């Protein structure tokens, strides 16, 4: 009888060990999968800065092209909900360039704040300074400070852009 009990106990230990190993492997796989898909703060900031530098450089050279910085579907751009790069380009030519001339912008990269981040969307805020000539007011504006909230997709294309004046 003691032999049967030892065999039974040995089987329980083996089954218990195998179950423990399987559970450990599953937990390890799940944790690895979650950490692999979770965005890295450094990578997010790097991708955001890359897109914003391109946007900044092009505006400063008066070579705006929304296709380069914006996703195919844009939730919001200034006063335009549910828009796209083609309509943003049209707005830029028909509205912005008729009011502002000699525009120069500077994003303050040290002010990037990641508000939230998922695998497919990064929501940030950043401060921007701008200099421009307001044609309608015949006025030069320098060092105007504003805060932007932006959302980027996983390709670091802008899907949302809203400006707040401080």
ZIHU-V323075 format. One record per helix or strand of 3 or more residues. SS is the DSSP state (alpha for helix, beta for strand). FROM is the first residue (numbers start at 1). TO is the last residue. If there is no record, write none. Layout:
BEGIN
[[SS,FROM,TO] [SS,FROM,TO]]
END
This chain:
BEGIN
[[alpha,2,37] [alpha,41,60] [alpha,66,68] [beta,74,77] [beta,80,83] [alpha,85,99] [beta,100,117] [beta,121,134] [beta,139,153] [beta,158,165]]
END
